[in-house]
Amino acid sequence: MSKLPNDPLLNISLQQLIQKIKSQAITCEEVTKIYLKRIELLNKKLHSYIYIDYEGAIKSASAIDNLISSGVDLGPLMGTPIAIKDICAVSGMPTTNGSIVKSDDLTGSEGTLVKRLKSLGCIILGKTHTVEFALGATGLNKHKGTPKNPWDIKTHRFPGGSSSGSAVAVASGLAAFAIGTDTGGSVRIPASLTGIAGLKTTKGVWPTDGIFPLSPTLDTPGPLARSLEDIKYIFNAYQSNLISEKKLMSLNGLTLAKLGSPFTDELDEEVSIAYESFCNELIKKGVNIIDLNIPEANERTKLFPSIVGSEIVSAFGETRFLNEVEKMDPVTAKRAKVGLDVRSIDYLNLKSRLKELEVMASKFFQKYDALVSPTTVMRAMKVKDCEIDAPLHDRSLLSSANTQPANLFNLCAITYPIQKYCADFGTENCLPVGFQVICEKNHDIQSIDIGLALEKEFGKPILPDITNFLS
């Protein structure tokens, strides 16, 4: 069996990798081939990619090397090999939206987000698996397959969704970073459950054209990366093609609202232990922690299904939806069918309620720098326990319970891994736990900076040992 080449980001940051490429200490083509070799050796077990563009990626990397040799600098992301979630159109690559139902026409042609990443010199390695139409938080996909959470070689555990393949690719060293989307937590959930960093951008900060329109009201693209340091690098580079030299934020003096009910109502024991222990550590570092309950977050159980269901039915058109729905994954179909029963007046009232909740949520930030909670109420569950007729199926649907409110309140958020505060840390039973930091809309960089301050104080994410997946 071929030897697994070292992860190009082993012990270095994304910025340091790009510096090596630009200084020609290593070529972009060499780095790209390393990622492609790792994908070749690991993807059959991990199932993170649904499409791999071997020839196109090498050709693009060679072109980047020629530009570098000619003195051309496309910016801080030049030469970065990345993965794109398969609800985003990429020219020359298929778009399945995680479904056997033909729907690429609804996604449309390559959009602004992908075009910009290309213009900044990113190399697209391929497309990553997703829950069907991005409508699901566990990562399960009956027809296209469910990526394997790389933290458990013995048992197939869900990676979280819907950006399941993107998270597994990043956690396993199969891409330098990946693009996901977050309608109700679909960046943060898989980032949390695979132990990496993820950013839910404020609605409108990153464009959504060329992305399957699950919910135009709530859809937000965002990056998944190996660290908050890399997240900040990616976000700044995308926004302005510049890297900020702003002084690192200090935890000392921050005021954080520690979210209780309903964010803590259904916690696994180990998630609760990690959350409480980590908040206590923050207090020791000079953070002001104030308990806060937000009962309005319970409204997610009515708002999210009705709005998203209505909008996915609208995307297809009712006749086409009814003709195709029986071909869909039964979980996707059940959730989408909710939209058939929502009256137009009820839909408009729900949209009005979102505006009211946005105003309510904005007032929190007159008092708090951020709101914090566990990202997910559970750690990664066994896939066999979460299928539609399995005993823990209903429990698995709570994967998005703590993430949906940020979408409904129109906020931004990051997730940072804190499983080192679990009671079973250091054992083979320990699985990732995420700590969610939620900030005011359009304060994306503040959420990133708080996450980066956590990372500088408590360490970068611990990554899984994926060498056993070769055997």
C-alpha positions in Angstrom: 0.0 0.0 0.0 1.2 3.5 -0.8 2.6 5.6 2.0 0.4 8.4 3.2 2.1 11.7 2.6 2.2 14.2 5.5 -0.6 16.7 5.7 0.8 20.0 4.2 -0.7 21.9 7.2 1.0 19.6 9.7 2.3 22.0 12.5 1.9 25.1 10.4 -0.8 27.6 9.7 -2.5 28.3 6.3 -0.6 31.6 6.1 2.7 29.8 6.6 1.8 27.2 3.9 1.0 30.0 1.4 4.3 31.8 2.3 6.2 28.5 1.4 4.4 28.3 -1.9 5.0 32.0 -2.8 8.7 31.8 -1.8 8.9 28.6 -4.0 10.2 26.6 -1.1 7.5 24.2 -2.4 5.4 24.5 -5.5 1.6 24.7 -5.6 1.6 21.7 -7.8 3.5 19.6 -5.3 1.2 20.7 -2.5 -1.9 19.9 -4.7 -0.5 16.5 -5.6 0.0 15.7 -1.9 -3.6 16.5 -1.2 -4.8 14.5 -4.1 -2.7 11.5 -3.0 -4.2 11.7 0.5 -7.6 11.9 -1.0 -6.9 8.9 -3.2 -5.7 6.8 -0.2 -8.4 7.9 2.3 -11.5 9.0 0.5 -12.9 5.4 0.0 -13.0 5.0 3.8 -13.9 8.6 4.8 -16.3 9.3 1.9 -15.7 13.1 2.2 -15.5 13.8 -1.6 -18.2 13.0 -4.1 -16.2 14.4 -7.0 -12.4 14.8 -7.3 -10.9 16.9 -10.2 -7.5 15.3 -10.4 -6.5 16.7 -13.8 -8.1 20.1 -13.4 -6.5 20.7 -10.0 -3.0 19.9 -11.2 -3.5 22.0 -14.3 -4.7 25.0 -12.1 -1.8 24.5 -9.7 0.7 24.5 -12.5 -0.8 27.8 -13.8 -0.4 29.3 -10.3 3.3 28.2 -10.2 3.8 30.0 -13.5 2.3 33.2 -12.2 4.4 33.1 -9.1 7.5 32.5 -11.2 6.5 35.6 -13.2 6.2 37.7 -10.1 2.4 37.8 -10.1 0.7 37.9 -6.7 -3.0 37.2 -6.5 -3.2 37.7 -2.8 -3.1 35.9 0.5 -4.9 32.8 -0.7 -2.9 32.2 -3.8 -2.1 28.5 -4.3 -4.5 27.2 -1.6 -6.0 23.8 -2.4 -9.6 23.8 -1.2 -12.9 21.8 -1.3 -16.3 23.0 -2.2 -19.6 21.7 -0.9 -21.7 20.0 -3.5 -24.6 22.4 -3.4 -22.3 25.1 -4.9 -21.8 25.1 -8.7 -18.3 24.9 -10.0 -17.7 25.2 -13.8 -16.8 21.8 -15.3 -17.8 19.8 -12.2 -21.2 18.1 -11.6 -23.6 19.4 -9.0 -25.8 16.8 -7.4 -27.0 18.7 -4.3 -26.6 15.4 -2.5 -29.5 13.9 -4.3 -30.5 11.4 -7.0 -33.1 14.0 -8.0 -31.8 16.2 -10.9 -31.7 19.7 -9.5 -28.5 21.3 -10.9 -30.6 23.8 -12.8 -31.9 25.2 -9.4 -28.3 25.7 -8.3 -27.5 27.5 -11.5 -24.1 28.3 -12.9 -20.9 29.0 -10.9 -21.6 31.9 -8.6 -19.8 34.9 -7.2 -18.3 33.0 -4.2 -16.6 30.4 -6.2 -15.5 32.8 -8.9 -13.9 35.0 -6.3 -12.0 32.1 -4.7 -10.7 31.2 -8.1 -9.7 34.8 -8.8 -7.7 34.8 -5.5 -5.8 31.8 -6.7 -7.5 28.9 -4.9 -7.2 25.5 -6.4 -10.5 23.5 -6.3 -9.7 19.9 -5.5 -13.3 18.7 -5.9 -16.8 18.7 -4.4 -17.7 17.4 -1.0 -20.6 15.3 0.2 -23.7 17.0 1.7 -27.0 16.0 3.2 -29.6 16.0 0.4 -30.4 19.6 -0.6 -28.4 20.7 2.6 -31.6 19.9 4.6 -30.3 18.0 7.6 -28.0 18.4 10.6 -26.7 14.8 11.1 -24.8 14.3 7.8 -26.8 11.2 6.9 -27.5 10.7 3.2 -29.4 7.5 2.2 -28.7 7.8 -1.5 -25.2 9.4 -1.8 -23.7 8.0 1.4 -22.7 9.4 4.7 -19.1 10.5 5.4 -17.4 8.8 8.3 -16.5 10.9 11.3 -12.7 10.5 11.4 -12.6 10.4 15.2 -13.8 6.8 15.3 -12.1 4.1 13.2 -14.3 1.3 14.6 -17.8 2.7 14.4 -19.5 4.8 11.7 -20.5 7.9 13.5 -22.2 10.8 11.9 -20.0 13.9 11.0 -22.8 16.4 11.3 -24.4 18.2 8.5 -25.2 19.4 6.2 -21.6 20.3 5.2 -20.5 16.8 6.2 -17.9 16.1 3.6 -16.4 19.5 3.9 -15.8 19.0 7.6 -14.4 15.5 7.2 -12.0 16.7 4.4 -10.6 19.5 6.6 -10.3 17.4 9.8 -8.6 14.6 7.8 -6.1 16.8 6.0 -7.8 16.3 2.6 -8.1 20.1 1.9 -6.4 23.2 3.3 -9.9 24.6 4.0 -13.4 23.9 2.7 -16.5 25.9 1.9 -19.8 24.9 3.5 -23.2 26.6 3.9 -25.1 27.3 7.1 -28.9 27.6 7.0 -29.5 26.3 10.5 -26.0 25.3 11.6 -24.6 23.4 8.7 -21.1 24.8 9.0 -21.0 24.9 12.8 -22.5 21.4 13.5 -20.0 19.4 11.4 -17.1 21.6 12.5 -18.1 20.9 16.1 -18.6 17.2 15.7 -15.3 16.7 13.8 -13.3 19.0 16.1 -12.4 21.8 13.8 -13.2 25.5 13.4 -16.2 26.9 11.5 -17.7 30.3 10.8 -21.4 31.1 10.2 -21.3 34.4 8.4 -23.9 37.1 8.8 -26.6 36.9 6.1 -25.4 38.8 3.0 -21.7 39.0 3.9 -20.9 36.2 1.5 -23.0 35.8 -1.7 -25.3 32.9 -2.3 -25.8 32.9 -6.1 -24.7 29.7 -7.6 -25.7 27.8 -4.4 -28.8 25.6 -4.1 -31.5 27.9 -2.7 -32.6 25.8 0.3 -33.8 29.0 2.1 -33.0 32.4 0.6 -34.1 33.9 3.9 -31.5 32.0 6.0 -28.8 30.6 3.8 -25.2 31.7 4.6 -22.0 30.3 3.1 -18.9 30.0 5.4 -15.5 28.4 5.7 -14.4 25.3 7.7 -10.8 25.3 8.6 -8.2 23.7 10.9 -8.1 26.6 13.3 -9.6 30.0 14.1 -6.2 31.5 13.0 -6.9 30.0 9.5 -10.6 31.2 9.6 -9.5 34.8 10.2 -6.9 34.5 7.4 -9.5 33.2 5.0 -12.2 35.7 6.0 -9.9 38.7 5.7 -8.4 37.5 2.4 -11.8 37.0 0.9 -13.3 40.2 2.1 -10.4 42.6 1.2 -7.6 40.5 -0.2 -5.6 41.8 2.8 -4.4 40.4 6.0 -5.2 42.4 9.1 -2.4 43.1 11.6 -4.9 44.1 14.3 -3.7 43.4 17.8 -5.0 40.2 19.3 -8.1 40.5 21.4 -7.7 39.8 25.1 -10.1 37.6 27.0 -9.6 39.6 30.1 -12.5 42.0 30.5 -14.8 40.4 28.0 -18.5 40.0 29.0 -20.1 36.8 27.7 -23.7 35.7 28.2 -23.6 32.0 29.1 -26.7 30.6 27.5 -28.8 28.3 29.7 -32.3 27.2 28.7 -33.1 26.0 26.1 -29.5 25.6 25.0 -28.7 23.4 27.9 -32.0 21.5 28.2 -30.9 18.4 26.3 -27.1 18.2 26.8 -25.2 14.9 26.8 -23.4 14.5 30.1 -19.9 14.9 28.6 -21.1 18.0 26.6 -22.4 19.6 29.9 -19.1 18.7 31.7 -17.0 20.3 29.0 -19.2 23.4 28.8 -19.3 24.1 32.5 -15.6 23.4 32.9 -14.6 25.6 30.0 -16.8 28.5 31.3 -15.0 28.2 34.7 -11.7 28.4 32.9 -12.8 31.6 31.1 -13.7 33.1 34.5 -10.2 32.4 35.7 -8.9 34.3 32.6 -10.8 37.4 33.6 -13.9 36.9 31.5 -17.2 38.1 33.0 -19.7 35.3 32.6 -23.4 36.2 33.1 -26.1 33.5 32.9 -28.8 34.2 30.3 -31.9 32.2 29.2 -33.5 33.0 25.9 -37.0 31.4 25.8 -37.6 32.9 22.3 -35.0 30.4 21.0 -37.7 27.7 21.4 -39.6 29.3 18.5 -37.1 27.6 16.2 -39.3 24.5 16.3 -42.1 26.4 14.5 -40.1 29.0 12.5 -37.4 26.9 10.9 -39.5 24.0 9.5 -42.2 26.3 8.1 -39.9 28.9 6.5 -37.3 26.4 5.1 -40.0 23.9 4.0 -41.9 26.7 2.2 -38.8 28.0 0.5 -37.5 24.6 -0.8 -41.0 23.8 -2.2 -40.9 27.2 -3.8 -37.5 26.5 -5.3 -38.7 23.4 -7.1 -42.2 24.7 -7.8 -45.1 22.7 -6.3 -45.8 20.5 -9.3 -42.2 19.5 -9.8 -41.7 19.0 -6.0 -44.7 16.6 -5.8 -43.4 14.7 -8.8 -39.9 14.3 -7.3 -40.5 14.1 -3.5 -40.9 10.3 -3.4 -37.4 9.9 -4.8 -35.9 11.9 -2.0 -34.3 10.6 1.2 -37.3 10.0 3.5 -36.0 12.3 6.1 -35.4 15.1 3.6 -38.9 14.5 2.1 -40.6 14.6 5.5 -39.0 17.9 6.4 -39.6 19.5 3.0 -43.2 18.4 2.8 -43.9 20.7 5.8 -43.8 23.6 3.3 -46.9 22.2 1.4 -49.1 23.0 4.4 -47.9 26.6 5.1 -50.4 29.2 4.0 -49.0 32.4 2.4 -50.4 34.5 5.3 -48.7 32.3 7.8 -45.4 32.4 5.9 -45.5 36.2 5.9 -46.3 36.3 9.6 -43.3 34.0 10.3 -41.0 36.3 8.3 -42.3 39.3 10.3 -41.5 37.4 13.5 -37.9 37.0 12.3 -37.6 40.7 12.1 -38.9 41.1 15.6 -36.4 38.5 16.9 -33.6 40.2 15.1 -34.4 43.5 16.9 -34.7 41.6 20.2 -31.4 39.8 19.7 -29.6 43.1 18.8 -30.3 44.4 22.2 -28.3 41.6 23.9 -25.1 43.2 22.5 -25.6 46.4 24.3 -24.7 44.4 27.4 -22.7 41.4 26.2 -19.7 41.1 23.8 -21.0 37.7 22.7 -23.4 34.9 23.6 -21.9 31.4 24.2 -23.3 27.9 24.3 -22.4 24.3 23.4 -22.5 24.2 19.6 -24.3 20.8 19.6 -26.1 19.2 22.5 -24.5 15.8 21.8 -21.2 14.3 20.5 -21.1 12.3 17.3 -23.7 9.5 17.4 -23.6 6.1 15.7 -25.2 6.3 12.3 -27.1 3.0 12.8 -28.8 4.6 15.9 -29.9 7.7 13.9 -31.6 6.3 10.8 -35.3 7.0 10.3 -36.6 4.0 12.2 -33.7 3.7 14.7 -34.2 4.3 18.4 -32.3 7.6 18.6 -33.5 9.1 15.4 -35.5 11.9 17.2 -32.5 12.6 19.4 -30.3 13.0 16.4 -32.6 15.7 15.0 -31.5 17.9 18.0 -28.1 18.4 16.3 -29.3 21.8 15.2 -31.1 22.8 18.3 -28.3 25.2 19.5 -27.3 26.5 16.1 -30.7 27.4 14.5 -31.3 30.5 16.7 -28.3 32.4 15.3 -29.7 32.0 11.8 -33.2 33.0 12.9 -31.9 36.0 14.9 -29.7 37.0 12.0 -26.4 36.8 13.9 -22.9 35.4 13.1 -21.1 32.7 15.0 -18.0 30.5 15.3 -17.4 27.1 16.9 -14.2 26.2 18.8 -13.4 22.7 20.1 -13.3 22.1 23.8 -13.3 18.3 24.3 -10.1 18.5 26.4 -12.5 19.5 29.2 -14.5 16.3 28.9 -14.2 13.8 31.8 -13.1 11.1 29.3 -10.5 13.3 27.5 -7.4 11.2 26.7 -9.4 8.0 26.2 -10.5 6.4 22.9 -14.1 7.3 23.9 -13.5 11.0 23.8 -15.2 12.8 20.9 -15.2 16.4 19.9 -17.4 19.0 21.7 -17.9 22.5 20.3 -18.1 25.9 22.0 -20.3 28.3 20.1 -19.6 32.1 20.2 -22.5 34.2 18.8 -22.0 37.9 17.9 -24.1 40.7 16.6 -24.9 40.7 12.8 -22.1 42.2 10.7 -19.7 41.7 13.5 -18.2 38.5 12.0 -14.7 39.6 12.7 -15.5 40.1 16.4 -16.8 36.5 16.6 -13.6 35.3 14.9 -11.4 37.4 17.1 -13.0 36.0 20.3 -12.5 32.5 18.9 -8.9 33.4 18.1 -8.4 34.7 21.6 -9.7 31.3 22.9 -7.4 29.5 20.6 -4.3 31.5 21.7 -5.1 30.9 25.4 -6.3 27.3 25.3 -4.7 25.9 22.1 -5.5 25.1 18.5 -7.9 22.2 17.7 -6.6 18.7 18.3 -6.9 16.7 15.1 -7.8 13.0 14.7 -5.3 10.3 13.9 -6.5 9.1 10.5 -3.6 6.7 9.7 -5.6 3.8 10.9 -8.1 4.4 8.1 -5.4 3.1 5.7 -5.5 -0.4 7.0 
